[in-house]
Amino acid sequence: MEAMHAHFVRHVYHRHSHETYSFGFTEEGAQSFTCRGAAHTSAAGMVMVFNPDDPHDGHATDEAGFTYRMVHIGPELVADVLREAAGRRVGLPLFAEPVMPVPGMAGRLRLLHQALVGGGASVLRRDELLDGVVAGMARHARVQGWRGGDGAAGEADAGTARVVREMVHYTEDHGVSAGDLAAAVGRSRFAVYRSFRAVYGMAPSDYQRQVRLRAARRLLVQGRPLAEVAAETGFTDQSHLTRWFTRYFGVTPGAYRRAAASP
């Protein structure tokens, strides 16, 4: 579980997704973004929710910029909370819209965010706040069976995209070519590209970069030198890693490592 609190004026998020559920709200100003082929705006007080692998970008709606808080919660933790609440195993929630009217949720998210980053809340208090946010948001899930991307994907596309995704994860350190992906699924390179984009909302190369950036983030938390992290995750050099890291996460690798190391 991770928490983020940021103010941006000119920063533009590159199209990306998260492995987690992302619950948040706009604190001040307004931010605009595209998600699943549609444009959305979140103004102050509005709640945002992204499913795992929900591709989106983001930027300030106007020159005043925006401030927001976001909490990233892994699917396994969400499943545990909902199983405890229901007393039985239940399916993971899938949300139809990334901007939702959920009365009182912005306040709950603020308290959870503060408990995660402030260090003053007990573990029990943090768990109670987490349970309230997850259960409250899950009541607003409306779609069952959606799996990401910008449009409808058939069974063949879903199968192709799943294999390609697994290969990208498996080969994140030493790379894979478009020809390798096409050969693995027995389809053309163009069919692979179209299928993956239909399911995950981005090109395989964009997804591969995202996987490498997630790996870089893990290594930075371990205290590894930036040059070593860049080399190990497939970036040309430190500046190459820094440029893409900032576009995806809104902070430099150094700032992210310092924030992760702070109590």
Order of alpha helices (4+ residues) and beta strands (2+ residues): beta-beta-beta-beta-beta-beta-beta-alpha-beta-alpha-alpha-alpha-alpha-alpha-alpha-alpha-alpha-alpha
